[in-house]
Amino acid sequence: MRNKVIFYLNGKRHEVGAEQASMMLGDYLRYEKNLTGTKIVCAEGDCGACSVLRYFPHAKGTDDNNYLPINSCITVVANLDGSSLVTVDALKDENELHVAQKAMIKCHGSQCGFCTPGFVVALTGLVEEKIAKKETTLNVVEAKNCMTGNLCRCTGYQPIIDAALTMDLKKAQSVKERFFSPEQKEVLEEKFQTGIAIETEDFSYSAPKTIQEALNYLAANPDTRIVGASTDLGVVHNKRKITLTKLLSLHLIQDLYDIQLKNNVVTLGARVTMTEFRHFMKDKCPEVSNYLDIFASPQIKNLATVVGNVANASPIGDTPPALLALNASVIVNGNKEILLSDFFIGYRKTALQTGELITGIKFHLPKAGADFKLYKNSNRKDLDISAVNLGIQIEWNDHLKTSIKNIYIAAGGVAETPVRFKRTEDSLKTTLDLDAAVKILHTEFKPVSDVRASGAYRHILIENFLRRFFAECGGNK
């Protein structure tokens, strides 16, 4: 076992022990390395000013494992073990600015300048994607999508969008070619084979190599927190509601990066990110990919894991209703399955026993002829938490859709846990009378009123989503 985490920063090798490994990456860059181009504003992963580029060669991901933008303000340094990082400070190559920087200057995309480094990093991530695909043009939708995780408090955004559209991709130099050398690859692959054990009076961090080693550690340290990407825990830590002092990471367990489709069953490991999941599902179940387009920001999706979002057990998490509608199961300890409909037992409480951990998720793709829809309502379209979300899947008995064989209706934001509306399901299976089912639906949940929506509004949303489903898919008498 090693007692330091290892990563590359702007092409240089860094080995850090407990004191620095426990820091948030943004603080480490600014206060330990004097790389002040990376700005800290919200400390919640919302504004993107802290964005840096990260390449993780061990993942079995997508886009040829490009350098992808992530939020440094909520990312624990220890979690970046095995990564290659590039900050805005290093994008200039000797006297030559990066094409994203040149375009921002040309189009006057900066006013106060505080958010500018984050926008440049986001644009650089888009350039990397284009280089990998050997594409030399981009459109306004791609430009806007890549920057949905970045906020500017001065401009009207148009100069920044103009900058994206004027980037000369034919002259763009790959960040990966500049900063990821064969030596880096060899070192990171070698270190990836060894687990991590950091133990001090103030900070404990374990990254085992196998599931069994992780379970052994949990048994000996039941108070440890299992950390995925810390996109939620990092926020709570920064707000001083908890302190991340005892952590277990699964990032060195190679099998947990697997995602596969076999016999119409999708199985994904605990280390599969939202971005990887979105790309994997794009041609297999576009409804999931389209739904994930409005899940958080690119920076969050590039780090956050699907399993982490489920394990968080938030009543307003976006993936649980979708997975409930797919009748998914969680895989526990690598060898046990729990139906997701039995998994959430209270506010942020799950059926996991002490010493257990989620190692994966599995579900069947919707069958041919089935209808599957996902809906989300939030105050903003992008980068916002749901007020209500709903997933519905129906397998019909016949192509005329006169009766239902199987139905799954699941929602978030209406109770202390994500829920299945089982009595409504049973009603619709008995008779396709939507008005009667709606009456039952309203008796199955009693939502609270909060800053996102009133309880009455949530009732309206759920009913409207259900009616919309049948209007779009048919089947209602």
C-alpha positions as CSV (number, residue, x, y, z in Angstrom):
1,M,0.0,0.0,0.0
2,R,1.2,3.5,-0.7
3,N,0.6,6.5,1.7
4,K,0.5,9.2,-1.0
5,V,-1.8,10.0,-3.9
6,I,-0.1,10.5,-7.3
7,F,-1.3,12.7,-10.2
8,Y,0.2,14.9,-12.9
9,L,-0.5,18.6,-12.9
10,N,0.3,20.6,-16.0
11,G,2.6,17.8,-17.1
12,K,4.5,17.5,-13.8
13,R,4.3,14.6,-11.3
14,H,2.9,15.4,-7.9
15,E,2.9,13.1,-4.9
16,V,0.9,14.4,-1.9
17,G,0.3,13.0,1.6
18,A,-2.5,13.5,4.1
19,E,-2.3,17.2,4.7
20,Q,-2.7,18.1,1.0
21,A,-4.7,15.1,0.0
22,S,-7.5,16.1,2.3
23,M,-7.8,19.6,0.6
24,M,-10.3,20.5,-2.1
25,L,-8.4,20.7,-5.4
26,G,-9.3,24.4,-6.0
27,D,-7.7,25.3,-2.6
28,Y,-4.7,23.1,-3.4
29,L,-4.1,24.8,-6.7
30,R,-4.5,28.3,-5.4
31,Y,-2.8,28.1,-2.0
32,E,-0.3,25.3,-2.4
33,K,0.8,25.8,-6.0
34,N,0.0,29.5,-6.6
35,L,-2.1,28.6,-9.7
36,T,-4.5,31.4,-9.2
37,G,-6.0,31.3,-12.6
38,T,-8.5,28.8,-11.2
39,K,-11.1,30.9,-9.3
40,I,-13.3,29.9,-6.4
41,V,-16.7,31.6,-6.3
42,C,-19.7,29.4,-5.3
43,A,-17.8,26.5,-3.7
44,E,-20.8,24.4,-4.7
45,G,-20.0,23.2,-8.2
46,D,-22.6,25.6,-9.7
47,C,-20.7,28.4,-11.4
48,G,-17.8,26.7,-13.2
49,A,-15.2,29.4,-12.4
50,C,-13.1,26.7,-10.7
51,S,-13.0,24.4,-13.8
52,V,-9.9,22.4,-14.6
53,L,-9.3,19.7,-17.2
54,R,-8.9,16.1,-16.1
55,Y,-7.9,13.0,-18.0
56,F,-8.3,9.6,-16.3
57,P,-6.6,6.9,-18.4
58,H,-7.9,4.0,-16.3
59,A,-11.6,4.5,-17.1
60,K,-13.3,2.5,-19.8
61,G,-15.2,5.6,-20.8
62,T,-16.1,7.5,-23.9
63,D,-14.7,10.1,-26.2
64,D,-11.4,8.3,-26.3
65,N,-11.0,9.4,-22.6
66,N,-10.4,13.1,-23.4
67,Y,-9.4,15.8,-21.0
68,L,-12.7,16.8,-19.6
69,P,-13.7,19.8,-17.5
70,I,-14.5,19.2,-13.8
71,N,-15.2,21.4,-10.8
72,S,-12.1,21.7,-8.6
73,C,-14.0,23.5,-5.7
74,I,-15.8,20.3,-4.6
75,T,-13.3,17.7,-5.6
76,V,-11.0,16.2,-2.9
77,V,-7.4,16.0,-4.0
78,A,-7.2,12.4,-2.9
79,N,-9.9,11.5,-5.4
80,L,-7.7,12.7,-8.3
81,D,-5.2,9.9,-7.7
82,G,-4.2,8.5,-11.1
83,S,-5.3,11.6,-13.0
84,S,-3.6,14.0,-15.3
85,L,-4.8,17.6,-14.7
86,V,-4.4,20.8,-16.7
87,T,-5.3,24.2,-15.4
88,V,-6.0,27.4,-17.3
89,D,-2.6,28.7,-16.3
90,A,-0.9,26.2,-18.6
91,L,-3.0,26.5,-21.7
92,K,-0.7,29.2,-23.2
93,D,2.1,27.4,-25.1
94,E,5.2,29.6,-24.7
95,N,4.0,32.8,-26.5
96,E,1.0,31.3,-28.2
97,L,-2.4,31.4,-26.5
98,H,-4.8,28.6,-26.8
99,V,-7.5,29.0,-29.5
100,A,-10.2,29.4,-26.8
101,Q,-8.2,32.2,-25.2
102,K,-7.6,33.9,-28.5
103,A,-11.3,33.7,-29.4
104,M,-12.4,35.2,-26.0
105,I,-10.0,38.1,-26.5
106,K,-11.2,38.7,-30.1
107,C,-14.9,38.6,-29.2
108,H,-14.6,40.6,-25.9
109,G,-15.9,37.6,-24.0
110,S,-14.7,38.9,-20.7
111,Q,-15.7,41.9,-18.5
112,C,-14.7,41.6,-14.9
113,G,-12.8,38.4,-15.9
114,F,-13.5,36.4,-12.8
115,C,-15.5,33.7,-14.6
116,T,-13.4,33.8,-17.7
117,P,-10.9,31.0,-16.8
118,G,-13.8,28.6,-16.3
119,F,-15.3,29.5,-19.6
120,V,-11.9,29.0,-21.3
121,V,-11.5,25.6,-19.7
122,A,-15.0,24.6,-20.8
123,L,-14.3,25.7,-24.3
124,T,-11.0,23.9,-24.3
125,G,-12.8,20.7,-23.3
126,L,-15.0,21.1,-26.3
127,V,-12.0,21.7,-28.5
128,E,-10.5,18.4,-27.2
129,E,-13.7,16.6,-28.1
130,K,-13.6,18.0,-31.6
131,I,-10.0,17.1,-32.1
132,A,-10.7,13.5,-31.0
133,K,-13.5,13.3,-33.5
134,K,-11.4,14.9,-36.2
135,E,-14.1,17.6,-36.6
136,T,-13.2,21.2,-37.5
137,T,-16.6,22.9,-37.1
138,L,-19.0,23.4,-34.3
139,N,-22.5,24.9,-34.0
140,V,-24.2,27.1,-31.5
141,V,-26.0,24.3,-29.7
142,E,-22.7,22.5,-29.1
143,A,-21.2,25.8,-27.9
144,K,-24.1,26.5,-25.4
145,N,-24.2,22.9,-24.2
146,C,-20.5,22.9,-23.3
147,M,-20.9,26.0,-21.2
148,T,-24.1,25.1,-19.3
149,G,-21.9,24.6,-16.2
150,N,-20.5,28.1,-16.3
151,L,-22.1,31.3,-15.1
152,C,-21.1,34.9,-15.8
153,R,-22.4,37.8,-13.8
154,C,-21.4,40.6,-16.2
155,T,-22.1,39.7,-19.8
156,G,-25.1,38.7,-21.7
157,Y,-23.3,35.6,-22.8
158,Q,-23.5,36.4,-26.5
159,P,-19.8,37.5,-26.7
160,I,-18.8,34.2,-25.1
161,I,-21.0,32.2,-27.5
162,D,-19.5,34.2,-30.4
163,A,-16.0,33.3,-29.1
164,A,-16.9,29.6,-29.1
165,L,-18.1,29.9,-32.7
166,T,-15.0,31.7,-33.9
167,M,-12.5,29.3,-32.5
168,D,-10.1,28.1,-35.2
169,L,-10.3,24.4,-34.7
170,K,-7.9,23.7,-37.6
171,K,-5.1,25.5,-35.7
172,A,-6.0,23.9,-32.3
173,Q,-3.3,21.9,-30.6
174,S,-4.4,18.9,-28.5
175,V,-4.0,19.3,-24.8
176,K,-3.6,15.6,-24.6
177,E,-0.7,15.6,-27.0
178,R,0.9,18.4,-25.0
179,F,0.5,17.2,-21.5
180,F,0.0,13.4,-21.5
181,S,3.3,11.7,-22.2
182,P,4.2,8.0,-22.5
183,E,6.1,8.4,-19.2
184,Q,3.0,9.7,-17.5
185,K,1.0,6.7,-18.8
186,E,3.6,4.2,-17.6
187,V,3.8,5.8,-14.1
188,L,0.0,6.1,-13.6
189,E,-0.6,2.5,-14.8
190,E,2.0,1.2,-12.4
191,K,0.7,3.2,-9.4
192,F,-2.9,2.2,-10.3
193,Q,-1.9,-1.4,-9.3
194,T,-1.3,-0.4,-5.7
195,G,-3.8,0.5,-3.1
196,I,-3.7,3.6,-0.9
197,A,-3.7,3.7,2.9
198,I,-3.3,7.2,4.5
199,E,-3.8,7.3,8.2
200,T,-3.2,10.3,10.4
201,E,-4.8,11.7,13.5
202,D,-6.8,14.2,11.4
203,F,-7.4,12.4,8.1
204,S,-7.9,8.8,6.9
205,Y,-8.2,7.7,3.3
206,S,-8.3,4.2,2.0
207,A,-8.4,3.1,-1.7
208,P,-8.3,-0.7,-1.9
209,K,-7.8,-2.8,-5.0
210,T,-10.6,-5.3,-4.6
211,I,-14.2,-5.3,-3.4
212,Q,-13.2,-7.7,-0.6
213,E,-10.5,-5.4,0.6
214,A,-13.1,-2.6,0.6
215,L,-15.5,-4.7,2.6
216,N,-12.8,-5.6,5.1
217,Y,-12.0,-1.9,5.6
218,L,-15.7,-1.1,6.1
219,A,-16.0,-3.8,8.7
220,A,-13.1,-2.4,10.6
221,N,-14.2,1.2,10.1
222,P,-18.0,1.4,10.1
223,D,-18.0,5.2,10.5
224,T,-16.1,5.8,7.2
225,R,-17.8,7.7,4.3
226,I,-17.7,6.0,0.9
227,V,-16.8,8.8,-1.5
228,G,-17.5,8.6,-5.2
229,A,-16.9,12.0,-6.8
230,S,-17.8,14.1,-3.8
231,T,-20.0,16.3,-5.9
232,D,-22.5,16.3,-3.1
233,L,-20.3,15.7,-0.1
234,G,-17.9,18.3,-1.3
235,V,-20.6,21.0,-1.1
236,V,-21.6,19.9,2.4
237,H,-18.0,19.9,3.5
238,N,-17.4,23.4,2.1
239,K,-20.5,24.7,3.9
240,R,-19.0,23.3,7.1
241,K,-22.0,21.0,7.8
242,I,-19.7,18.0,7.9
243,T,-15.9,17.4,7.7
244,L,-14.5,14.9,5.3
245,T,-11.9,13.2,7.5
246,K,-12.5,9.5,7.0
247,L,-13.0,8.3,3.5
248,L,-13.1,5.1,1.4
249,S,-12.7,5.3,-2.3
250,L,-13.4,2.6,-4.9
251,H,-11.5,4.3,-7.7
252,L,-8.7,1.7,-7.9
253,I,-11.0,-1.3,-8.5
254,Q,-10.9,-1.7,-12.2
255,D,-14.0,-3.9,-12.6
256,L,-16.2,-1.1,-11.3
257,Y,-15.6,0.9,-14.4
258,D,-17.4,-1.7,-16.6
259,I,-20.6,-0.9,-18.3
260,Q,-22.1,-3.5,-20.7
261,L,-25.2,-4.7,-22.4
262,K,-25.9,-8.5,-22.5
263,N,-29.2,-10.2,-23.3
264,N,-30.9,-6.8,-23.1
265,V,-29.6,-6.2,-19.6
266,V,-27.5,-3.2,-18.8
267,T,-25.0,-3.6,-16.0
268,L,-22.8,-0.8,-14.8
269,G,-20.2,-0.6,-12.1
270,A,-20.0,1.9,-9.2
271,R,-17.3,4.0,-11.0
272,V,-19.3,4.7,-14.2
273,T,-19.8,8.4,-14.5
274,M,-22.9,10.2,-15.7
275,T,-21.1,11.2,-18.9
276,E,-20.1,7.6,-19.6
277,F,-23.6,6.4,-18.9
278,R,-25.2,9.1,-21.1
279,H,-22.9,8.1,-24.0
280,F,-23.5,4.4,-23.5
281,M,-27.3,4.8,-23.6
282,K,-27.5,7.2,-26.5
283,D,-28.2,4.6,-29.1
284,K,-29.7,2.0,-26.8
285,C,-32.3,4.1,-25.0
286,P,-32.2,7.7,-26.1
287,E,-34.8,8.8,-23.6
288,V,-32.2,8.2,-20.8
289,S,-29.5,10.2,-22.6
290,N,-31.9,13.1,-23.4
291,Y,-32.9,13.1,-19.7
292,L,-29.3,13.2,-18.5
293,D,-28.7,16.2,-20.8
294,I,-30.5,18.3,-18.2
295,F,-28.8,16.6,-15.3
296,A,-26.4,19.0,-13.6
297,S,-23.5,20.4,-15.6
298,P,-20.9,18.8,-17.8
299,Q,-18.4,19.4,-15.1
300,I,-20.5,17.5,-12.6
301,K,-21.4,14.7,-15.0
302,N,-17.8,14.2,-15.9
303,L,-17.1,13.1,-12.3
304,A,-20.3,12.1,-10.7
305,T,-21.2,8.5,-10.7
306,V,-24.6,6.9,-11.4
307,V,-24.2,4.7,-8.3
308,G,-23.3,7.7,-6.2
309,N,-26.5,9.5,-7.2
310,V,-28.5,6.5,-6.2
311,A,-26.6,5.9,-2.9
312,N,-27.1,9.5,-2.0
313,A,-30.8,8.6,-1.6
314,S,-32.0,12.2,-2.2
315,P,-35.7,12.5,-2.7
316,I,-35.0,14.9,-5.6
317,G,-32.2,12.9,-7.2
318,D,-32.7,12.6,-11.0
319,T,-31.6,9.1,-11.7
320,P,-33.7,7.1,-9.1
321,P,-37.1,7.8,-10.8
322,A,-35.6,6.8,-14.1
323,L,-34.1,3.6,-12.8
324,L,-37.2,2.8,-10.8
325,A,-39.2,3.1,-14.0
326,L,-36.7,0.6,-15.6
327,N,-37.3,-1.7,-12.6
328,A,-33.6,-1.6,-11.8
329,S,-31.7,-3.4,-9.0
330,V,-28.7,-2.3,-7.1
331,I,-25.8,-4.8,-6.8
332,V,-24.5,-5.0,-3.3
333,N,-21.0,-6.3,-2.4
334,G,-20.7,-7.7,-5.9
335,N,-23.0,-10.7,-5.3
336,K,-26.4,-9.6,-4.0
337,E,-29.2,-7.7,-5.6
338,I,-31.9,-5.5,-4.1
339,L,-34.7,-4.1,-6.2
340,L,-34.5,-0.4,-6.3
341,S,-38.2,-0.2,-5.3
342,D,-37.2,-1.8,-2.0
343,F,-34.0,0.1,-1.6
344,F,-35.1,3.6,-0.3
345,I,-36.6,3.2,3.1
346,G,-36.5,6.7,4.5
347,Y,-35.1,10.2,4.0
348,R,-31.6,9.6,2.7
349,K,-31.8,6.1,4.2
350,T,-31.4,2.8,2.2
351,A,-31.7,-0.9,2.8
352,L,-27.9,-1.2,2.9
353,Q,-26.7,-2.9,6.1
354,T,-23.6,-1.8,8.0
355,G,-20.6,-3.0,6.2
356,E,-22.3,-3.2,2.8
357,L,-21.6,-1.1,-0.3
358,I,-23.2,-0.7,-3.8
359,T,-20.9,-2.1,-6.5
360,G,-23.3,-1.7,-9.4
361,I,-26.7,-1.3,-11.0
362,K,-28.5,-3.5,-13.5
363,F,-31.8,-3.1,-15.5
364,H,-33.5,-4.4,-18.6
365,L,-33.8,-2.1,-21.6
366,P,-37.4,-1.4,-22.5
367,K,-38.7,-4.1,-24.8
368,A,-39.8,-3.5,-28.4
369,G,-43.2,-2.0,-28.4
370,A,-43.0,-0.7,-24.8
371,D,-43.3,3.1,-24.1
372,F,-40.8,4.7,-21.7
373,K,-40.7,8.4,-20.9
374,L,-38.9,10.6,-18.4
375,Y,-40.0,14.1,-17.3
376,K,-38.4,16.8,-15.2
377,N,-39.6,20.1,-13.9
378,S,-37.1,22.7,-12.4
379,N,-36.9,26.4,-12.2
380,R,-34.2,26.5,-14.8
381,K,-33.8,24.0,-17.7
382,D,-30.0,23.5,-17.2
383,L,-28.0,23.0,-14.0
384,D,-30.9,22.9,-11.6
385,I,-32.3,20.5,-9.1
386,S,-35.7,19.0,-9.8
387,A,-38.9,20.3,-8.3
388,V,-40.5,17.1,-9.5
389,N,-39.3,14.3,-11.8
390,L,-41.2,11.3,-13.2
391,G,-40.5,8.1,-15.0
392,I,-43.1,5.9,-16.7
393,Q,-42.7,2.6,-18.5
394,I,-45.5,0.5,-20.0
395,E,-45.4,-2.9,-21.6
396,W,-48.6,-3.4,-23.6
397,N,-50.5,-6.6,-24.1
398,D,-51.2,-5.7,-27.7
399,H,-50.1,-3.3,-30.4
400,L,-53.4,-1.4,-30.2
401,K,-52.5,-0.6,-26.6
402,T,-55.9,-1.6,-25.2
403,S,-54.5,-3.2,-22.0
404,I,-51.3,-3.2,-19.9
405,K,-49.0,-6.1,-19.2
406,N,-46.5,-4.3,-16.9
407,I,-46.3,-0.7,-15.7
408,Y,-43.9,1.3,-13.6
409,I,-44.6,4.8,-12.5
410,A,-41.9,6.5,-10.3
411,A,-41.4,10.0,-9.1
412,G,-39.0,12.2,-7.1
413,G,-39.6,15.4,-5.2
414,V,-43.0,14.3,-3.8
415,A,-42.0,12.4,-0.7
416,E,-39.1,11.7,1.6
417,T,-37.8,9.1,-0.8
418,P,-38.2,8.4,-4.5
419,V,-41.4,6.5,-4.8
420,R,-43.3,4.0,-7.0
421,F,-47.1,4.7,-7.4
422,K,-48.1,1.1,-7.1
423,R,-51.8,1.6,-6.5
424,T,-52.0,3.8,-9.6
425,E,-50.1,1.1,-11.6
426,D,-52.6,-1.6,-10.4
427,S,-55.5,0.6,-11.3
428,L,-54.3,1.1,-14.9
429,K,-53.5,-2.6,-15.3
430,T,-57.1,-3.4,-14.2
431,T,-58.7,-0.9,-16.5
432,L,-57.3,1.8,-18.8
433,D,-59.4,4.6,-17.2
434,L,-57.0,7.5,-16.8
435,D,-59.4,9.7,-14.8
436,A,-59.9,7.0,-12.3
437,A,-56.2,6.4,-12.0
438,V,-55.5,10.1,-11.5
439,K,-57.8,10.1,-8.5
440,I,-55.8,7.3,-7.0
441,L,-52.6,8.9,-7.9
442,H,-53.3,12.0,-5.8
443,T,-53.9,9.8,-2.7
444,E,-50.5,8.2,-3.0
445,F,-48.3,11.2,-2.1
446,K,-48.4,14.2,0.1
447,P,-45.6,16.5,-1.0
448,V,-44.3,19.4,1.1
449,S,-44.0,23.0,0.0
450,D,-40.5,24.4,-0.2
451,V,-38.4,26.9,-2.1
452,R,-38.6,24.8,-5.3
453,A,-42.4,24.3,-5.5
454,S,-45.5,24.2,-3.4
455,G,-47.2,20.9,-2.5
456,A,-50.2,21.8,-4.6
457,Y,-48.0,22.6,-7.6
458,R,-46.3,19.2,-7.3
459,H,-49.7,17.5,-7.4
460,I,-50.5,19.4,-10.6
461,L,-47.2,18.5,-12.1
462,I,-47.4,14.8,-11.4
463,E,-51.0,14.6,-12.9
464,N,-50.0,16.6,-15.9
465,F,-46.9,14.4,-16.6
466,L,-49.1,11.3,-16.4
467,R,-51.7,12.7,-18.7
468,R,-48.9,13.9,-21.0
469,F,-47.5,10.4,-21.2
470,F,-50.8,8.9,-22.4
471,A,-51.3,11.9,-24.8
472,E,-47.9,11.2,-26.3
473,C,-48.0,7.4,-26.3
474,G,-51.7,6.6,-26.6
475,G,-53.6,3.9,-24.7
476,N,-56.1,6.0,-22.8
477,K,-59.8,5.4,-23.4
